[in-house]
Amino acid sequence: MNHYAALLTGLLALAFIGPACADEDDTIATDRPDFVESSNVVGKGRVQIETSLAWERDRQGGLTSRTASTPTLLRVGVADAWELRFETDGRLRQTIQEAGTTTKERGWSDLAVGVKWHQRDGDEATLTPGLAWLLHVDVDSGSGAFRGQGLRPSLRMVAEWELPGGWSAGVMPGLYRDRDEEGRHFTGAILAAVIGKSLTERLRGFVEVSGQQLASSRNGGSVITFDTGLAYLLDRNLQADVALSRGINKNAPDLSWTVGLSARF
């Protein structure tokens, strides 16, 4: 088993050792399937795992790439307003076709370790947004072609509004630090906005525009997508979801989709 997969498994096992009691009216709040994170944390003593299957296709010139992955986020509540986070794209399988030649790569993606701080709750009556801050560091722990270069930190802020009529809105600006192909450091930006709607007591939908990577062309260019999806509450501790994404600039994957399951313990 990959070393960080073992870490995730061990942390998940803690959920079954000593789960905290939750309020009966409390329901799971996830950071998926949209790109904009939730401003909520899982709560002290709680563990939440958000996992999925994902697939993307990208065509540029005569090259076509297809990538399958297993994105997973483990959230561990260490205080009422703080959580530890372990995030990875998991197992990756990539197929690249160009000029009649097919290349296949398999391996594990890097692990990101981080924290989220819930700064304050929102207030629907005054349209005050809930606020949170996320600090992550991507670690060069992956395998083969999927391994990044060194430690790559990112900082994001989330503002989330609960609106009348079951509507909600959120924005997430941020900065990240990475390296180019020659190993030189550069700083890029993140900016995304989402609008959500509760369709029933259990079902919600969303649409979003996400600038997942905003950088100059010499540093990989910008990746901007239009995303939409649905999340269904199976019970107060379990959610299923599905999402579809289309690239709206040349650097973004043409098409991607994901189906996921999130559980809170």
C-alpha positions as CSV (number, residue, x, y, z in Angstrom):
1,M,0.0,0.0,0.0
2,N,1.3,3.5,-0.8
3,H,2.7,5.2,2.3
4,Y,0.2,8.0,2.4
5,A,-2.7,5.7,1.6
6,A,-1.8,3.9,4.8
7,L,-1.8,7.2,6.7
8,L,-5.3,8.0,5.4
9,T,-6.5,4.5,6.4
10,G,-5.1,4.8,9.9
11,L,-6.7,8.2,10.5
12,L,-10.1,7.0,9.2
13,A,-9.9,4.1,11.7
14,L,-9.8,6.7,14.5
15,A,-13.4,7.6,13.6
16,F,-14.5,4.2,14.9
17,I,-12.6,4.4,18.1
18,G,-14.1,7.4,19.6
19,P,-16.7,9.3,17.5
20,A,-18.3,12.4,19.1
21,C,-22.0,12.7,19.6
22,A,-23.7,15.0,17.1
23,D,-26.8,17.2,17.4
24,E,-29.8,15.4,15.9
25,D,-30.4,18.4,13.6
26,D,-26.8,18.5,12.5
27,T,-26.2,17.3,9.0
28,I,-23.0,16.6,7.0
29,A,-21.5,19.6,5.2
30,T,-18.9,18.7,2.5
31,D,-16.3,20.4,0.4
32,R,-17.4,18.6,-2.7
33,P,-18.5,18.2,-5.4
34,D,-17.9,21.9,-6.3
35,F,-14.5,23.5,-6.4
36,V,-15.3,26.3,-3.9
37,E,-14.8,24.9,-0.4
38,S,-17.4,25.1,2.4
39,S,-16.7,27.6,5.2
40,N,-17.7,24.9,7.8
41,V,-15.4,22.5,9.7
42,V,-16.4,19.1,10.8
43,G,-16.3,19.8,14.6
44,K,-14.1,18.7,17.4
45,G,-13.7,14.9,17.6
46,R,-15.4,14.2,14.3
47,V,-13.8,12.6,11.2
48,Q,-15.2,13.0,7.7
49,I,-14.0,11.3,4.5
50,E,-15.0,12.6,1.1
51,T,-14.0,10.2,-1.7
52,S,-14.8,9.8,-5.4
53,L,-14.1,8.5,-8.8
54,A,-13.2,11.1,-11.5
55,W,-12.4,11.1,-15.2
56,E,-11.2,13.8,-17.6
57,R,-10.5,14.1,-21.3
58,D,-8.4,16.8,-22.9
59,R,-7.6,17.4,-26.6
60,Q,-4.9,19.8,-27.7
61,G,-3.7,19.7,-31.3
62,G,-3.1,16.1,-32.2
63,L,-2.8,15.0,-28.6
64,T,-5.6,13.4,-26.6
65,S,-5.2,12.5,-22.9
66,R,-7.6,10.7,-20.7
67,T,-7.1,10.5,-16.9
68,A,-9.0,8.5,-14.3
69,S,-8.4,9.3,-10.6
70,T,-9.8,8.7,-7.1
71,P,-9.8,12.1,-5.4
72,T,-10.1,11.8,-1.6
73,L,-10.2,14.3,1.3
74,L,-9.9,13.3,4.9
75,R,-11.0,15.9,7.5
76,V,-10.2,15.5,11.2
77,G,-11.8,17.9,13.7
78,V,-9.2,19.0,16.3
79,A,-11.2,21.9,17.8
80,D,-14.5,23.6,17.4
81,A,-13.1,25.9,14.7
82,W,-10.2,23.9,13.4
83,E,-9.7,20.8,11.3
84,L,-6.7,18.9,9.9
85,R,-6.9,17.9,6.2
86,F,-5.3,15.2,4.1
87,E,-6.1,15.4,0.4
88,T,-5.0,13.5,-2.7
89,D,-6.1,12.6,-6.2
90,G,-5.3,9.1,-5.2
91,R,-4.7,6.4,-7.7
92,L,-4.1,7.8,-11.2
93,R,-4.3,6.1,-14.7
94,Q,-3.5,8.3,-17.7
95,T,-3.6,7.4,-21.4
96,I,-2.0,9.7,-24.0
97,Q,-2.6,9.3,-27.7
98,E,-0.5,11.2,-30.3
99,A,0.3,10.5,-33.9
100,G,-0.9,6.9,-33.6
101,T,1.2,6.2,-30.5
102,T,-0.4,5.4,-27.2
103,T,1.4,6.0,-23.8
104,K,0.0,4.8,-20.5
105,E,1.0,5.9,-17.0
106,R,-0.2,4.5,-13.7
107,G,0.7,5.6,-10.2
108,W,-0.2,7.7,-7.1
109,S,-0.6,11.4,-6.9
110,D,0.9,13.7,-4.3
111,L,-0.5,14.2,-0.9
112,A,-1.6,17.6,0.4
113,V,-1.6,18.3,4.2
114,G,-3.4,21.3,5.5
115,V,-5.6,23.0,8.1
116,K,-8.9,24.9,7.9
117,W,-9.9,27.6,10.3
118,H,-13.6,28.5,10.5
119,Q,-13.4,32.2,11.4
120,R,-17.1,32.9,11.8
121,D,-20.6,31.7,11.1
122,G,-22.8,33.4,8.5
123,D,-26.1,35.2,9.2
124,E,-28.9,34.9,6.6
125,A,-30.9,37.7,8.2
126,T,-28.0,40.3,7.8
127,L,-26.4,38.6,4.7
128,T,-23.2,38.2,6.7
129,P,-21.0,35.5,5.1
130,G,-19.5,32.6,6.9
131,L,-15.7,32.9,6.6
132,A,-12.9,30.3,6.6
133,W,-9.2,30.1,5.8
134,L,-7.4,27.1,4.3
135,L,-3.6,26.5,4.3
136,H,-2.4,23.5,2.4
137,V,1.0,22.2,1.4
138,D,1.4,19.7,-1.4
139,V,4.2,17.2,-0.7
140,D,6.2,15.6,-3.5
141,S,5.1,12.1,-2.4
142,G,3.5,10.8,-5.6
143,S,5.0,8.3,-8.0
144,G,6.5,8.5,-11.5
145,A,5.1,11.1,-13.8
146,F,2.6,12.3,-11.2
147,R,5.2,13.4,-8.6
148,G,5.5,17.2,-8.2
149,Q,8.6,19.3,-7.3
150,G,9.2,19.9,-3.6
151,L,6.7,21.5,-1.2
152,R,4.0,23.7,-2.8
153,P,1.9,25.8,-0.3
154,S,-1.4,27.4,-1.0
155,L,-3.6,29.8,1.0
156,R,-7.4,30.2,0.3
157,M,-10.1,32.2,1.9
158,V,-13.8,31.2,1.6
159,A,-16.8,33.5,2.0
160,E,-20.2,31.7,2.0
161,W,-23.6,33.4,2.1
162,E,-26.9,31.7,3.0
163,L,-29.6,33.5,1.0
164,P,-33.4,33.5,1.2
165,G,-35.4,30.8,-0.7
166,G,-32.8,28.1,-0.3
167,W,-30.2,29.9,-2.3
168,S,-26.5,30.2,-1.4
169,A,-23.4,31.8,-2.9
170,G,-19.7,31.5,-2.3
171,V,-16.4,32.9,-3.4
172,M,-12.9,31.5,-2.9
173,P,-9.8,33.6,-3.7
174,G,-6.4,32.3,-3.0
175,L,-2.6,32.1,-3.8
176,Y,-0.3,29.2,-4.4
177,R,3.4,28.7,-4.8
178,D,4.8,26.2,-7.3
179,R,7.7,25.5,-9.6
180,D,8.1,25.6,-13.4
181,E,9.6,22.9,-15.6
182,E,13.1,24.3,-14.8
183,G,12.5,24.2,-11.1
184,R,12.1,28.0,-10.6
185,H,9.5,29.1,-8.0
186,F,6.5,31.2,-9.1
187,T,3.3,32.4,-7.5
188,G,-0.2,31.9,-9.0
189,A,-3.7,32.8,-8.1
190,I,-7.0,31.0,-7.5
191,L,-10.4,32.5,-7.9
192,A,-13.8,30.7,-8.0
193,A,-17.5,31.6,-7.4
194,V,-20.5,29.3,-6.9
195,I,-24.2,29.6,-6.7
196,G,-26.2,26.8,-5.0
197,K,-29.9,26.0,-4.6
198,S,-31.7,23.6,-2.3
199,L,-34.1,21.7,-4.6
200,T,-35.6,19.6,-1.8
201,E,-34.7,18.9,1.8
202,R,-32.2,16.4,0.7
203,L,-31.1,17.5,-2.8
204,R,-29.1,20.6,-3.8
205,G,-27.6,21.8,-7.0
206,F,-24.9,24.2,-8.0
207,V,-23.3,26.1,-10.9
208,E,-19.8,27.6,-10.6
209,V,-17.0,29.2,-12.5
210,S,-13.6,28.1,-11.1
211,G,-10.2,29.6,-11.9
212,Q,-8.3,26.6,-10.4
213,Q,-5.0,28.0,-11.7
214,L,-4.4,31.6,-12.8
215,A,-0.8,31.9,-14.0
216,S,1.2,33.3,-16.9
217,S,1.8,31.1,-20.0
218,R,5.4,30.5,-19.0
219,N,4.2,29.1,-15.7
220,G,1.6,26.7,-17.1
221,G,-1.1,29.2,-18.0
222,S,-4.6,29.5,-16.5
223,V,-7.1,26.7,-16.0
224,I,-10.7,27.9,-15.9
225,T,-13.8,25.6,-15.9
226,F,-17.6,25.8,-15.7
227,D,-18.9,23.3,-13.3
228,T,-22.4,22.0,-12.3
229,G,-23.6,19.2,-10.2
230,L,-26.0,17.7,-7.6
231,A,-25.5,16.5,-4.0
232,Y,-28.0,14.2,-2.3
233,L,-28.2,13.7,1.5
234,L,-28.7,10.0,2.1
235,D,-28.9,10.6,5.9
236,R,-27.5,13.2,8.2
237,N,-24.0,11.6,8.1
238,L,-23.9,10.4,4.4
239,Q,-23.9,12.3,1.1
240,A,-23.7,11.1,-2.5
241,D,-22.9,13.5,-5.4
242,V,-22.2,13.9,-9.1
243,A,-20.7,16.8,-11.0
244,L,-19.8,17.7,-14.6
245,S,-17.1,20.2,-15.7
246,R,-16.3,21.8,-19.1
247,G,-13.1,23.7,-19.8
248,I,-13.7,27.3,-20.9
249,N,-10.1,28.1,-21.9
250,K,-7.5,26.1,-23.8
251,N,-5.5,24.9,-20.9
252,A,-8.4,23.4,-19.0
253,P,-9.5,19.8,-19.7
254,D,-12.3,19.7,-22.3
255,L,-14.6,17.5,-20.2
256,S,-14.5,15.9,-16.8
257,W,-17.0,14.3,-14.4
258,T,-17.0,12.9,-10.9
259,V,-19.2,10.8,-8.7
260,G,-18.6,10.8,-5.0
261,L,-19.6,9.6,-1.5
262,S,-18.9,11.4,1.7
263,A,-19.3,10.0,5.3
264,R,-19.0,11.6,8.7
265,F,-18.2,9.7,11.9
